[in-house]
Amino acid sequence: MNNPLIFVFGGTGQLGQCLQTVMPLYNLENVRFLDEIEGNILDENALRQLFTAARPDYVINCAAYTAVDQAEDSTEICDQVNRVGAANVARYSEAAGANLLHISTDFVFGGDSPKLLAEEDAALPINVYGLTKLQGEQEIAALTNRYYILRTSWLYSEFANNFTKTMLRLGAERSELNVIADQVGTPTYAIDLAHVLCKIIRSEQRPFGLYHYSNEGVASWYDFAVAIFELGGLEVKVNPIPGTAYPTKAKRPAFSVMDKSKIKEAFGIEIPHWRQSLARCITAIHKQDLSSGA
């Protein structure tokens, strides 16, 4: 299909902005990037009109409630967006005959396993955010067979607010920071994830199902911060601290490093190491700063 029509829900968020950057490289230009008003995944009437007026070939759902700590108190809206919203998108995608690409999270896991997490491993979320994202996956699988669910982790980029940009800002203001060292996962450059989504769309194969995608490698938040300052040219003393020293309302998985064998084999993709991708991101951030005069 040379020129598929693609809907991107959450099209102005971090991953949506990355897709706007990457999609032209794949000659994917018949794309509607829908914001939370135009593409309100909780408004069934609006969704019905949207899908009826233009039957998309692919739908990418980046829309999600991702405020992990706030979700513990805002359980209803978190459930509405991550579970009900995902179900709505799946239902109308199925009715339109569209293939759905949906973004999920490593937070569906409890984090108490020391091994790489595979797609078939038991998902036992320990916070509201992770639970609602898992339930969203289950809703999708019950409503359509034409889906790719990609679980990812620790997303960052030159767009929106994220850990990398926060650390660069704080590192420019302070000489010393405390960062948690006993939560381990994999930082993932959202631009890399955007490339993978485009490769799936451009693939001639249709191995629908559940996949894990993050960058390669393993890091704690402490490791991540140290690398950000090193690659960003900032001299900051980083003190490793336990999560108990920085209590949060929502529990985080202690270990959520995912096995990416399935997606690599299905689509023949090579995944860069997180440090390699982080260097690319910091270069992009510096270019943004220079162009804006910051």
N, C-alpha and C positions, 0 to 999 in steps of 0.2 A: 504494500500500500504506500504509494509515493507521498501522498499529502493527507494524512489522517487528521480528522478534527479531534482536538484534545481539549478537554476541560481540566483546569487545575483549580481545585478548591483550596483555599488558604493561599491563593496566588500572590499575595503581597507580603507574606511572612518570610522568614529566613530561607527556607527551602524553596519557596515560590520564587524569590528573587534570584536564587542560584539557578533555578530552571530557566528563568528569563535570560540569564547570561549564557547558559550552556546549549539550550535547544537549537538556536540557529546553526550551531556547529554540526548538527545532525540533519539539517534541512527540515526541521520540524517548526514550521512557521504558521500553521493553521491552528493557533492555540488561543484559548480564552482563559486569561488569568483572572479568576474570580475572587474578589475580596469578601469579607464577612457580611457585607450588605447585599451585594449582587449575587453572591453564592452562599446564602445563609442555609447551612445544611440542616437546620431545624425547622425551616419553613417548607412544609411539604407542597403547598400550593405553588410556591415560587419554583421549587425544584421541578415539579410536574411541567410547568410552563417552559422552563429552561430546557428540559430534555425533549419536550415535544416540539419546540420551535426549531431546535437543531440537535439532531441525533448524533452524539459524539461516537467516535470509534474507540477512543481511550478516555478514561477518567483517572486523574491522579488526585488522591485525597491527602493533602498536607494539613488540612484543618484539624486542630486538636486543642484541647485544654491542657496546657503543659506546666501550669504553675503548681509544682509538686506539693509544696507545703500548704498553699492556700486550698488545695483540693481537699485536705483533711477536714476543713470547715465548710467548704463549698461543694459538698458531695453531690448535690442535685444537679448543678450546672455542669460539673465535671462529667457526671453520668450522661447527661443529655448530649453533650458535645461528643464525647469519646465512644459512647455505646449507641445511643439513639441516632445521632448524626451519621455515624458510620453505617448503621443499618439503612438509613434513608438513602444515602449515596449508593449503597449496594443495590437496593431495590430498584432505583430508577436506572442505574447502569444496566442491570439485568434486563429490564423492560426495553431499553434502547438497543440491546445487543452489544453493549460496550464492554471492553476489557478494563477491569478496575485494578489500579495500582494504589495500594494503601500503605501508609507509613505507621509502623508500630514501634515498640520500644523494648530494650533489654530489661526494663523495670517490671516486666511480667514475671521475672524470676525472683526467687527468694534470696538468692545470693549466698547460700550456705554450702554450695558445691564447689570443690576446688578444681574441677575439670572444665575444659571448654564446653560451652553450652550448645547443644545441637537442637535443631527444630523439634525433634520428637521428645526432648526432655520435658519433664513435668514443669508446668508453669504454676508457681505458687507465689503470687504477688504479696508484698508486705505493706503496701500503701494504697490509698484510694486511686491515685493516678494509674498505677500499674494494673489494678483490678479492672478499672473501667476500660483501659486499652485492651486488656485480654478479652473482656466481654465484647468489645467492638470487633475483634478478630472473629470471635465465635458467631456473632450476628452475621458478618459478611459471609462466612463459610456456609451458613444455613440458607442464605438468600441467593447466592450465585455460585456457579462453578468457574466462572471466568475471572479469577482474581489472582493477583500477586500481592501477598502481604510481606513487606520488608520490615523486619525488626532492626532498629539501628540504635546507636548509643552516643551520648556525649557530643551532640552536634554543635559545631561552631562554624563561623565563616566571617568574611568581611562585612556581612550584612546583619542588621538587627542587633539585639543585645545577646551576648553570650559570654562564656567563661574567658575565652581568649582576649576579647576586647576589654573585658572588665579588668583582667590582670594587667594588660598593657597600660590601661588608665591608672590603676593603682600603683603600678611599678614606676610610673613617671612622677607620682606624688609622694611615695614612701620609700624608705631604704630597707624596710624589714616587714615581712608578712608571715602569718601563720596559715598553713594550708593542710587540710586533712590528708593523712598518708595511709589510712587503713580501709579505704574504699577503692577497689581496683576494677578497672574496665578498659575501654579503648576509646580515646578521642577520635571523632570522625568528622572530617572536613565535608561540609554539606555540598560543596561543589563536586566532590567525588561521588557522593550519593546521587546527585543530579545527573551526572554522566551515566551512572548505572541504570537509572530510570529510562534515560533516552536509549541506551543500548537494548534494554528489554523491549521497548516499543519497536525498535528497528530490527529486532531479531526475527528470523523467519520461523523460529520454533515456538511452541506454545506449552512449555512445561509449567502450567499454572500451579499455584500452591504457596506455601509458607517458606520464607527464606530469611536468613540472617545476613546483614551487611553492616560492617564497620570497616574502618581501616585496620591494617594488620598491627600486631604488637600488643603490648600490655603496659598499662600505666596506672599509677595512683593519681589523685588530684595533685598531690605534692610533686610527683614526677612531671606532670603536665605543666604545672606552674613554673618549675625550674627551667624546663625546655622553652617555654614562652619567653622568659626573661633572657635566656641565653641567645635564642634566635632573634629576639627583638633588640638586642644590644643594650639591655638595662642591667645595672648592677643592683641587685636586690637580694638581701639575705632571706632565704625561705626556711622557716622552721617547720618541720613535720610534726603534726599533732594528731592525736586520736580523735575519731568522730565524737567520742563522749565529751571532748573539750569544746565542741561546737555543736550543741544539741539543736536539732531541727524538729519541727512538728511531725514530719513524715520520715519514717525509716527509709534508709537507702540500702540496696543490696551491697553486701561487702565484696562480692566477687561476681562480675557479670560479663566476663570475656566470652564472646560467642565464636563458635566454629563456623567458618564461612565456606567450607568445602562444597556444600550443595550448590550455592549460587555460582561459585567459580566453575564448577563442572557443567552446570546447566547452560551457562551463557558464555563460557570461555573467556571470562574476564580475569585480568590481573589486578590485584588490590595493592595500592602503595602502603608503605609503613606510615604510621601516624606522624612520626617526626618529619618525614619527607613532605607530607601534605601540610603539616603545620608551617614549615618553612615557606611553602608556596602561599599560604594564607597570609602570613605576616608580611610578605612582600606585597601582596595585593592591598593590605591595610595601609602600608606605608605609601603606596602609590595614591590611594584615596586621600590620605592626609596631605600629600604634596599638591594634588590637584585642587583640594579645597582650601589650601593655604593654611592648614592647621599646623 
